[in-house]
Amino acid sequence: MAVHIFEVPITNWYCPNCKATDQTRQVGPHSRFHSCPKLRGGLTAPMLPMGMDAKVTAHSREDYVGAEDVQLAPDGSPVMSIVTTRADGTNDAMVFAPTAHIRGDT
């Protein structure tokens, strides 16, 4: 009986901001994130497949925050989204919506 051994593909990742690199061995589509010291002091941001020409940017909340619970950068500023923009103009976004609250009266 023949045994077939399949190699799991290696994906090389990089961060265009802090130049960090990493590798994953995983079958199927997946992504990699890291705490980027160059992105507002350590926001969790996506890494890009090695060779992809793109940029990763953090966008501030431009609306009034008030008493809402919103995502804050380590520097204390409110963050609306993290956007990956590729050289061809397409983009992906991680959007941080405010946290909802519910109050129950007894």
NUNU-844196 format. One record per residue: x, y, z of N, C-alpha, C, O in turn. Coordinates in steps of 0.02 Angstrom, whole numbers, always signed. Each point is the difference from the previous one (the first is absolute). Layout:
BEGIN
X:Y:Z:X:Y:Z:X:Y:Z:X:Y:Z $
...
// end
This chain:
BEGIN
+42:-59:+0:-42:+59:+0:+45:+62:+0:+46:+6:+41 $
-60:+40:-87:+39:+61:-5:-29:+54:+46:-61:+8:+5 $
+104:+27:+29:-21:+55:+43:+20:+65:-34:+58:+11:-17 $
-107:+32:+9:+13:+66:-30:+5:+53:+54:-44:+5:+43 $
+97:+32:-44:+9:+54:+48:-8:+66:-39:+37:+14:-47 $
-85:+25:+68:-12:+64:-32:+32:+55:+41:-8:+4:+61 $
+45:+38:-96:+31:+56:+34:-50:+57:+8:-35:+18:-47 $
+32:+8:+107:-42:+58:+13:+37:+62:-26:+58:+9:+16 $
-91:+32:-56:+35:+58:-29:+21:+50:+54:-34:+10:+50 $
+90:+22:-63:+25:+53:+44:-21:+66:-30:+10:+13:-59 $
-39:+30:+101:-16:+69:-21:+45:+47:+39:+2:-2:+62 $
+34:+44:-98:+44:+50:+31:-39:+66:+4:-31:+21:-49 $
+34:+11:+107:-36:+62:+13:+49:+55:+18:+55:-12:+23 $
-77:+75:-35:+40:+58:+21:-47:+57:+19:-58:+2:-21 $
+85:+45:+59:-37:+61:+18:+34:+58:-36:+59:+11:+10 $
-97:+26:-51:+30:+57:-35:+19:+58:+46:+37:+44:-20 $
-63:-44:+81:+14:+55:+47:+61:-13:+43:+46:+41:+1 $
-44:-97:+34:+56:-14:+46:+50:-50:-28:+51:-13:+32 $
-64:-14:-91:+44:-47:-34:+6:-68:+35:+46:-38:-16 $
-91:+22:+61:-1:-66:+32:-16:-53:-53:-36:+14:-48 $
+62:-75:+58:-16:-55:-45:-22:-60:+41:+14:-5:+59 $
-49:-41:-92:-24:-60:+33:-15:-52:-54:-3:+16:-59 $
-5:-78:+80:-20:-54:-45:-57:-39:+31:-4:-6:+61 $
-40:-20:-103:-52:-46:+23:+1:-61:-45:+19:+3:-58 $
-39:-59:+86:-10:-62:-37:-72:-20:+12:-18:-29:+51 $
-23:+44:-100:-72:-13:+8:-31:-10:-69:+16:+35:-47 $
-60:-85:+43:-35:-13:-62:-61:+45:-4:-34:+11:+50 $
+21:+16:-108:-60:+41:-10:+14:+73:+14:+53:+19:+25 $
-101:+23:-42:+7:+73:+10:+7:+16:+75:-36:-29:+41 $
+80:+73:-25:+9:+23:+68:+36:+67:+0:+26:+22:-52 $
-23:+10:+109:+35:+63:+6:+42:+0:+64:-6:-45:+41 $
+47:+96:-34:+44:+5:+57:-4:+71:+27:+1:+48:-39 $
-5:-41:+104:-2:+66:+33:+57:+4:+50:+26:-50:+24 $
-8:+112:-7:+51:+11:+51:-11:+69:+32:-34:+42:-29 $
+63:-31:+87:-3:+65:+32:+57:+42:-30:+58:-13:+14 $
-76:+62:-54:+49:+39:-37:+21:+62:+39:-42:+44:+12 $
+104:-40:+9:+22:+58:+39:+0:+66:-40:-1:+54:+29 $
+0:-59:-95:+1:+60:-43:-71:+23:-18:-7:+52:-32 $
-44:-90:+51:-68:+18:-17:-36:+24:+64:-29:-40:+36 $
+33:+104:-24:-31:+33:+58:+22:-31:+67:-39:-3:+47 $
+100:-19:-44:+27:-24:+63:-15:-71:+18:+10:-20:+57 $
-33:-22:-104:-9:-71:+14:-68:-29:-16:-19:-50:+29 $
-18:+80:-76:-64:-29:-20:+10:-68:-32:+51:-11:-33 $
-99:-33:+41:+2:-65:-34:-18:+11:-73:-55:+23:-16 $
+101:-40:-28:-8:+15:-71:+16:-62:-41:+37:-44:+22 $
-66:+40:-82:+15:-57:-44:+70:+4:-28:+26:+54:-15 $
+4:-113:+7:+63:-4:-37:-20:-17:-72:-55:-25:-13 $
+99:+39:-34:-13:-10:-71:+41:-58:-26:+56:-11:+23 $
-82:-26:-73:+41:-51:-30:+63:+31:-31:-4:+53:-31 $
+61:-85:+40:+63:+25:-26:-7:+14:-74:-25:-41:-38 $
+47:+100:+17:-3:+19:-70:-60:+43:-18:+0:+30:-54 $
-51:-27:+97:-58:+41:-15:+18:+74:+10:+28:+18:+52 $
-44:+22:-101:+14:+72:+4:-63:+34:+28:-49:+9:-35 $
+51:+9:+99:-58:+30:+33:+23:+39:+61:+58:-4:+20 $
-105:+42:+8:+14:+36:+62:-56:-14:+50:-57:-13:-20 $
+74:+17:+84:-48:-10:+54:-2:+63:+41:+51:+23:+26 $
-111:+7:-19:-7:+63:+36:-56:-4:+51:-49:-36:-10 $
+56:+74:+64:-53:+6:+50:-35:+67:-10:+32:+50:-12 $
-98:-51:+18:-40:+61:-9:-35:+18:+65:-30:-43:+32 $
+35:+106:-13:-30:+24:+63:-75:+5:-7:-27:+10:-54 $
-8:-16:+111:-71:+14:+1:-9:+75:-9:+32:+39:+35 $
-74:-20:-80:-11:+71:-13:-67:+23:+29:-15:+60:-2 $
-24:-106:+28:-64:+18:+29:+9:+10:+76:+51:-18:+28 $
-102:+45:+3:+2:+12:+72:-4:-66:+37:-45:-40:-13 $
+89:+28:+59:+2:-63:+37:-48:+1:+59:-36:-48:+11 $
+35:+101:+27:-44:+5:+58:+14:-56:+50:+58:-11:+19 $
-111:-24:+3:+7:-52:+50:+5:-70:-31:-2:-50:+35 $
+8:+47:-101:+4:-65:-34:+66:-34:+16:+51:+33:+12 $
-52:-100:-12:+61:-39:+7:+26:-14:-69:-30:-37:-39 $
+86:+67:+22:+29:-7:-67:+70:-29:+6:+30:-1:+53 $
-5:-24:-109:+69:-26:-2:+48:+58:+8:-4:+51:-35 $
+51:-58:+81:+51:+51:+12:+68:-28:-19:+15:-58:+12 $
+25:+100:-42:+70:-18:-13:+37:+2:+66:-23:+33:+47 $
+81:-65:-42:+39:+4:+61:+17:+72:+20:+12:+13:+59 $
-12:+33:-107:+14:+70:+18:-63:+36:+25:+3:+60:+15 $
-60:-96:-10:-61:+28:+28:-47:+32:-51:-55:+20:+18 $
+75:-16:-80:-43:+31:-52:-51:-51:-27:+17:-59:-7 $
-78:+81:-7:-51:-46:-26:+14:-19:-73:+19:+42:-40 $
-29:-106:+24:+15:-26:-66:-65:-24:-33:-39:-36:+31 $
+28:+57:-93:-59:-21:-39:+13:-64:-38:-42:-45:-1 $
+101:+41:-32:+14:-58:-42:+74:-7:-14:+39:+46:+9 $
-22:-105:-33:+67:-14:-27:-12:-23:-71:-37:-48:-12 $
+68:+83:-36:-12:-12:-71:+64:-24:-34:+53:+30:+9 $
-60:-84:-48:+54:-24:-43:-16:+23:-71:-52:-19:-26 $
+95:+58:-4:-10:+25:-68:+55:-28:-45:+59:+13:+11 $
-80:-52:-61:+47:-30:-46:+19:+49:-56:-34:+50:-10 $
+88:-65:-25:+24:+44:-54:-51:+7:-55:+0:+52:-34 $
-44:-101:+23:-50:+4:-53:-62:+40:+21:-47:+7:-39 $
+48:+19:+101:-55:+42:+23:-53:-36:+41:-42:+32:+31 $
+43:-99:-30:-49:-37:+40:+20:+3:+73:+59:+10:+16 $
-108:-19:+28:+16:+3:+71:-43:-46:+42:-53:-22:-22 $
+76:+10:+82:-36:-37:+52:-1:+44:+61:+46:+40:+11 $
-97:-46:+30:-3:+41:+60:-24:-41:+60:-46:-41:-6 $
+77:+53:+63:-24:-24:+64:-33:+61:+33:+35:+48:+16 $
-100:-51:-6:-36:+57:+28:-18:-15:+72:-27:-54:+15 $
+40:+100:+29:-13:-9:+71:-64:+39:+19:+2:+60:+10 $
-57:-96:-5:-63:+31:+19:-1:+9:+76:+31:-39:+37 $
-66:+90:-12:-6:+9:+73:-34:-61:+31:-41:-34:-32 $
+58:+21:+94:-30:-55:+37:-70:+18:+24:-10:+54:+28 $
-37:-98:-39:-69:+11:+23:-6:-19:+73:+36:-44:+24 $
-82:+76:+11:-13:-15:+70:-75:-11:+9:-41:+28:-35 $
+25:-70:+83:-70:-11:+17:-5:+3:+76:+44:-24:+36 $
-98:+52:-12:-9:+5:+72:-66:-35:+16:-51:+12:-31 $
+55:-56:+79:-60:-36:+21:-24:+26:+67:+40:+5:+47 $
-104:+13:-42:-28:+23:+63:-36:-59:+33:-35:-38:-33 $
+45:+31:+97:-32:-56:+36:-58:+25:+41:-33:-40:+34 $
// end
